[in-house]
Amino acid sequence: MIEHLFPRGDFLFVVLIRTVLLYLMIIVGLRLLGKRQLGELEPTELTLTLIIADLASVPMQDNGIPLLCGVIPILTLLCCATILSVCSARFIRFRTLLCGRPSIVIRQGKVVEEELRKNRLTVDELLEELRIQGYTDPAAIQFAVLETNGQLSVLPQPWAKPATAGQLSLTAPPAGLPVLVISDGRLLHHNLHSLGFEGRWLQKQLDKLGLSSPSQVFLLTADQEGNTYCVPKEVRR
């Protein structure tokens, strides 16, 4: 398709156009699959990602291959992935067959050897995952579940959980969700208005910090309670 538009065009320019088109198409396809595709991958999603990467690389490198030979297979795979996702959401047995079941690898402080063998997970790998989540002793774990995406979910024993404000009979102040208001000197008006604040309120906050304008701020966040976090720009010498 691109080759017909540029029958005598520069070879590198044609490669550039083909690469950009395939790249944009893959981004759109992954966005259509949802945010989870961009995070932890299920086995089917990982397979899809690897195949799409391989299919896209061939038309990028070889101008002798029509662009549609890469586009059509990628679109077909994205359609198949969408169909599998819908079926997984509607049918529990199909989802189990496709993605497997979570496995309990620690139960009441005891490592379940059979589940480790089924999932080909070594004790060293299990202890490493526990250390990443801040636990060094399996006895402190009530349940550890190996999820279908390969992540380890840990539920500690009641005595190993950190105390909450409610358990200590303390009244915790309400916590708001910080929103980015100034990014690298640029004021994000929409975010400021979504918090219910105006420019006067922002200027007062800047005056307290000894700043005169948003252009002097590298980062500033605020929440619904009016709490702010500010990082002024470094003065260049």
Secondary structure, 3 states (H helix, E strand, C coil): CHHHHCCCCCHHHHHHHHHHHHHHHHHHHHHHCCHHHHCCCCHHHHHHHHHHHHHHHHHHHCCCCCCHHHHHHHHHHHHHHHHHHHHHHHCHHHHHHHHCCCEEEEECCEECHHHHHHCCCCHHHHHHHHHHCCCCCHHHEEEEEECCCCCEEEEECHHHCCCCCCCCCCCCCCCCCCEEEEECCEECHHHHHHCCCCHHHHHHHHHHCCCCCHHHEEEEEECCCCCEEEEECCCCC
